[in-house]
């Protein structure tokens, strides 16, 4: 377990949303870039009696405006259950590895091809903040993502209502990804609303004032163009600003605001 978590994002997202609000927003699984998580989930139920128990518990519960008709005439109970479950989950992801700001695959995929930023946050403070903020109203899960050969990894069979979203099922659908993603070294927070769907466009955020410690700029950002805006947040949030610089095939971090601008 590292001391810090690293979150890559676009420069515009940081300057227009994250830093002014001093928050990070949780996302929906339907918006991920992993098809295993974005596309419909299929659950394995042990027998028809298990399905019948779920239908009684879920079909008539508070599922917003969703009905079988909304999902199409061929919709099954599994479709409805998967739809409702995704409507009740939100997540946020980080990289958890030593020097997590210097991962070129992450810069290319999430850091706007080195024109974005990497936020460095204190892990223990972030965990405490999310626990204090949401533990009373929502169920919180957080852990490292595990990477597997999914073709050899079976979907857990649900034998009872209590097992519907038990640890084995959660681990498969929420904390397991294919081996292609393993270099992300992902640590993930998930909020589960067991009582009702999150409202459409409902923003669930965590405050990061005092938790955000540093912003690392991608090497392609012209620092002088954004210096005034960045200096404002350097002072307001009491954070360091650094930038990755490349020389002879290696990247090194140089402080441009804070740490005496070494």
C-alpha positions as a Python dict, from the first residue, in 0.01 Angstrom:
ca = {
    (1, 'X'): (0, 0, 0),
    (2, 'X'): (150, 330, -111),
    (3, 'X'): (132, 663, 67),
    (4, 'X'): (-19, 840, -234),
    (5, 'X'): (-283, 786, -500),
    (6, 'X'): (-251, 927, -852),
    (7, 'X'): (-537, 1051, -1068),
    (8, 'X'): (-478, 1143, -1433),
    (9, 'X'): (-712, 1382, -1609),
    (10, 'X'): (-734, 1653, -1873),
    (11, 'X'): (-593, 1998, -1797),
    (12, 'X'): (-926, 2161, -1881),
    (13, 'X'): (-1112, 1928, -1644),
    (14, 'X'): (-871, 2016, -1364),
    (15, 'X'): (-883, 2393, -1422),
    (16, 'X'): (-1258, 2424, -1484),
    (17, 'X'): (-1406, 2167, -1244),
    (18, 'X'): (-1175, 1987, -1001),
    (19, 'X'): (-965, 2274, -868),
    (20, 'X'): (-1237, 2543, -846),
    (21, 'X'): (-1473, 2305, -664),
    (22, 'X'): (-1194, 2133, -469),
    (23, 'X'): (-1367, 1803, -539),
    (24, 'X'): (-1339, 1483, -742),
    (25, 'X'): (-1655, 1337, -891),
    (26, 'X'): (-1760, 972, -883),
    (27, 'X'): (-1855, 822, -1221),
    (28, 'X'): (-2097, 560, -1354),
    (29, 'X'): (-1991, 219, -1480),
    (30, 'X'): (-2172, 285, -1806),
    (31, 'X'): (-1908, 549, -1880),
    (32, 'X'): (-1594, 338, -1838),
    (33, 'X'): (-1357, 252, -2121),
    (34, 'X'): (-1356, -117, -2030),
    (35, 'X'): (-1628, -312, -2219),
    (36, 'X'): (-1649, -567, -1936),
    (37, 'X'): (-1774, -292, -1709),
    (38, 'X'): (-1956, -69, -1958),
    (39, 'X'): (-2162, -332, -2140),
    (40, 'X'): (-2456, -519, -1978),
    (41, 'X'): (-2365, -765, -1705),
    (42, 'X'): (-2497, -1119, -1707),
    (43, 'X'): (-2554, -1293, -1375),
    (44, 'X'): (-2563, -1667, -1319),
    (45, 'X'): (-2852, -1774, -1096),
    (46, 'X'): (-2850, -2123, -950),
    (47, 'X'): (-3214, -2207, -1028),
    (48, 'X'): (-3558, -2068, -1106),
    (49, 'X'): (-3649, -2034, -738),
    (50, 'X'): (-3355, -1800, -684),
    (51, 'X'): (-3469, -1587, -977),
    (52, 'X'): (-3827, -1581, -845),
    (53, 'X'): (-3705, -1450, -509),
    (54, 'X'): (-3515, -1173, -682),
    (55, 'X'): (-3808, -1075, -900),
    (56, 'X'): (-4022, -1028, -590),
    (57, 'X'): (-3754, -819, -423),
    (58, 'X'): (-3640, -607, -716),
    (59, 'X'): (-3916, -570, -972),
    (60, 'X'): (-4145, -394, -726),
    (61, 'X'): (-3881, -206, -532),
    (62, 'X'): (-3788, 157, -588),
    (63, 'X'): (-3615, 138, -926),
    (64, 'X'): (-3700, 483, -1048),
    (65, 'X'): (-3893, 490, -1374),
    (66, 'X'): (-3738, 172, -1513),
    (67, 'X'): (-3964, -114, -1623),
    (68, 'X'): (-3920, -412, -1852),
    (69, 'X'): (-4079, -204, -2130),
    (70, 'X'): (-3804, 56, -2100),
    (71, 'X'): (-3541, -208, -2175),
    (72, 'X'): (-3716, -352, -2479),
    (73, 'X'): (-3967, -626, -2545),
    (74, 'X'): (-3702, -899, -2517),
    (75, 'X'): (-3571, -780, -2181),
    (76, 'X'): (-3516, -1045, -1917),
    (77, 'X'): (-3501, -1030, -1542),
    (78, 'X'): (-3124, -1034, -1570),
    (79, 'X'): (-3140, -720, -1786),
    (80, 'X'): (-3350, -541, -1528),
    (81, 'X'): (-3133, -651, -1235),
    (82, 'X'): (-2812, -548, -1411),
    (83, 'X'): (-2963, -214, -1513),
    (84, 'X'): (-3085, -135, -1164),
    (85, 'X'): (-2756, -241, -1004),
    (86, 'X'): (-2553, -13, -1229),
    (87, 'X'): (-2790, 273, -1151),
    (88, 'X'): (-2702, 226, -783),
    (89, 'X'): (-2324, 227, -819),
    (90, 'X'): (-2070, 504, -863),
    (91, 'X'): (-1692, 476, -860),
    (92, 'X'): (-1366, 667, -880),
    (93, 'X'): (-1027, 524, -971),
    (94, 'X'): (-662, 597, -901),
    (95, 'X'): (-319, 452, -970),
    (96, 'X'): (-149, 311, -661),
    (97, 'X'): (218, 242, -733),
    (98, 'X'): (552, 404, -647),
    (99, 'X'): (610, 718, -857),
    (100, 'X'): (265, 676, -1008),
    (101, 'X'): (295, 1016, -1178),
    (102, 'X'): (553, 878, -1422),
    (103, 'X'): (353, 611, -1606),
    (104, 'X'): (355, 685, -1977),
    (105, 'X'): (65, 452, -2059),
    (106, 'X'): (-148, 651, -1813),
    (107, 'X'): (-35, 982, -1960),
    (108, 'X'): (-123, 860, -2308),
    (109, 'X'): (-464, 718, -2217),
    (110, 'X'): (-592, 946, -1940),
    (111, 'X'): (-352, 1242, -1931),
    (112, 'X'): (-440, 1384, -2270),
    (113, 'X'): (-122, 1250, -2432),
    (114, 'X'): (100, 1445, -2190),
    (115, 'X'): (-108, 1762, -2225),
    (116, 'X'): (-305, 1681, -1910),
    (117, 'X'): (-221, 1657, -1541),
    (118, 'X'): (-170, 1399, -1269),
    (119, 'X'): (-313, 1476, -925),
    (120, 'X'): (-125, 1334, -626),
    (121, 'X'): (-344, 1272, -321),
    (122, 'X'): (-277, 1146, 30),
    (123, 'X'): (-427, 796, 35),
    (124, 'X'): (-504, 763, 406),
    (125, 'X'): (-667, 1109, 420),
    (126, 'X'): (-877, 1032, 112),
    (127, 'X'): (-1001, 702, 255),
    (128, 'X'): (-1096, 872, 582),
    (129, 'X'): (-1271, 1156, 399),
    (130, 'X'): (-1485, 923, 187),
    (131, 'X'): (-1565, 703, 487),
    (132, 'X'): (-1668, 1004, 697),
    (133, 'X'): (-1871, 1154, 413),
    (134, 'X'): (-2068, 854, 290),
    (135, 'X'): (-2053, 557, 528),
    (136, 'X'): (-2382, 649, 697),
    (137, 'X'): (-2582, 692, 377),
    (138, 'X'): (-2415, 460, 124),
    (139, 'X'): (-2216, 138, 130),
    (140, 'X'): (-1848, 194, 51),
    (141, 'X'): (-1616, -62, -103),
    (142, 'X'): (-1252, 16, -179),
    (143, 'X'): (-966, -208, -281),
    (144, 'X'): (-706, -285, -545),
    (145, 'X'): (-834, -411, -878),
    (146, 'X'): (-720, -764, -961),
    (147, 'X'): (-620, -862, -1314),
    (148, 'X'): (-707, -1200, -1464),
    (149, 'X'): (-736, -1395, -1787),
    (150, 'X'): (-1113, -1349, -1806),
    (151, 'X'): (-1160, -1634, -2051),
    (152, 'X'): (-1048, -1870, -1774),
    (153, 'X'): (-1231, -1690, -1493),
    (154, 'X'): (-1592, -1797, -1432),
    (155, 'X'): (-1877, -1568, -1336),
    (156, 'X'): (-1986, -1656, -978),
    (157, 'X'): (-2315, -1844, -944),
    (158, 'X'): (-2575, -1672, -724),
    (159, 'X'): (-2745, -1923, -495),
    (160, 'X'): (-2942, -1696, -264),
    (161, 'X'): (-3072, -1344, -224),
    (162, 'X'): (-2806, -1273, 37),
    (163, 'X'): (-2537, -1368, -213),
    (164, 'X'): (-2672, -1138, -484),
    (165, 'X'): (-2410, -878, -422),
    (166, 'X'): (-2180, -1063, -185),
    (167, 'X'): (-1803, -1036, -190),
    (168, 'X'): (-1751, -1301, -459),
    (169, 'X'): (-1993, -1130, -697),
    (170, 'X'): (-1858, -782, -616),
    (171, 'X'): (-1500, -895, -670),
    (172, 'X'): (-1581, -1030, -1016),
    (173, 'X'): (-1791, -743, -1149),
    (174, 'X'): (-1635, -447, -967),
    (175, 'X'): (-1276, -537, -879),
    (176, 'X'): (-1162, -769, -1160),
    (177, 'X'): (-1035, -659, -1500),
    (178, 'X'): (-859, -831, -1788),
    (179, 'X'): (-480, -864, -1793),
    (180, 'X'): (-451, -592, -2058),
    (181, 'X'): (-525, -334, -1787),
    (182, 'X'): (-276, -455, -1526),
    (183, 'X'): (-23, -174, -1580),
    (184, 'X'): (-278, 72, -1442),
    (185, 'X'): (-228, -67, -1088),
    (186, 'X'): (-575, 60, -1008),
    (187, 'X'): (-713, 133, -663),
    (188, 'X'): (-1086, 191, -674),
    (189, 'X'): (-1358, 339, -449),
    (190, 'X'): (-1719, 231, -509),
    (191, 'X'): (-2034, 373, -353),
    (192, 'X'): (-2342, 149, -350),
    (193, 'X'): (-2687, 290, -285),
    (194, 'X'): (-2886, -13, -171),
    (195, 'X'): (-3212, 174, -128),
    (196, 'X'): (-3267, 351, -461),
    (197, 'X'): (-3113, 460, -788),
    (198, 'X'): (-2887, 762, -803),
    (199, 'X'): (-3078, 1043, -971),
    (200, 'X'): (-3002, 1122, -1334),
    (201, 'X'): (-2692, 1347, -1351),
    (202, 'X'): (-2662, 1336, -971),
    (203, 'X'): (-2314, 1452, -874),
    (204, 'X'): (-2151, 1249, -599),
    (205, 'X'): (-1820, 1410, -506),
    (206, 'X'): (-1546, 1397, -246),
    (207, 'X'): (-1376, 1712, -120),
    (208, 'X'): (-998, 1704, -172),
    (209, 'X'): (-893, 2027, 3),
    (210, 'X'): (-602, 1926, 227),
    (211, 'X'): (-588, 1584, 57),
    (212, 'X'): (-452, 1698, -278),
    (213, 'X'): (-78, 1746, -228),
    (214, 'X'): (63, 1809, -573),
    (215, 'X'): (-25, 1856, -939),
    (216, 'X'): (212, 1716, -1201),
    (217, 'X'): (186, 1878, -1543),
    (218, 'X'): (236, 1677, -1860),
    (219, 'X'): (554, 1770, -2041),
    (220, 'X'): (366, 1916, -2339),
    (221, 'X'): (187, 2181, -2132),
    (222, 'X'): (329, 2533, -2190),
    (223, 'X'): (367, 2626, -1823),
    (224, 'X'): (398, 3001, -1877),
    (225, 'X'): (57, 3010, -2050),
    (226, 'X'): (-114, 2862, -1743),
    (227, 'X'): (118, 2995, -1473),
    (228, 'X'): (-124, 3257, -1338),
    (229, 'X'): (-413, 3009, -1298),
    (230, 'X'): (-188, 2743, -1149),
    (231, 'X'): (-29, 2985, -905),
    (232, 'X'): (-374, 3076, -775),
    (233, 'X'): (-441, 2713, -683),
    (234, 'X'): (-85, 2666, -557),
    (235, 'X'): (-161, 2935, -299),
    (236, 'X'): (-530, 2865, -237),
    (237, 'X'): (-492, 2488, -191),
    (238, 'X'): (-137, 2498, -49),
    (239, 'X'): (-14, 2247, -307),
    (240, 'X'): (303, 2199, -509),
    (241, 'X'): (303, 2223, -887),
    (242, 'X'): (560, 2025, -1084),
    (243, 'X'): (616, 1922, -1443),
    (244, 'X'): (762, 1617, -1610),
    (245, 'X'): (1058, 1699, -1831),
    (246, 'X'): (1214, 1454, -2075),
    (247, 'X'): (1586, 1426, -2141),
    (248, 'X'): (1783, 1145, -2303),
    (249, 'X'): (1485, 913, -2299),
    (250, 'X'): (1392, 951, -1932),
    (251, 'X'): (1141, 1172, -1751),
    (252, 'X'): (1219, 1367, -1436),
    (253, 'X'): (994, 1583, -1224),
    (254, 'X'): (1081, 1949, -1178),
    (255, 'X'): (898, 2178, -937),
    (256, 'X'): (771, 2496, -1099),
    (257, 'X'): (569, 2627, -802),
    (258, 'X'): (656, 2525, -447),
    (259, 'X'): (953, 2326, -311),
    (260, 'X'): (1155, 2644, -377),
    (261, 'X'): (1110, 2576, -751),
    (262, 'X'): (1411, 2345, -755),
}
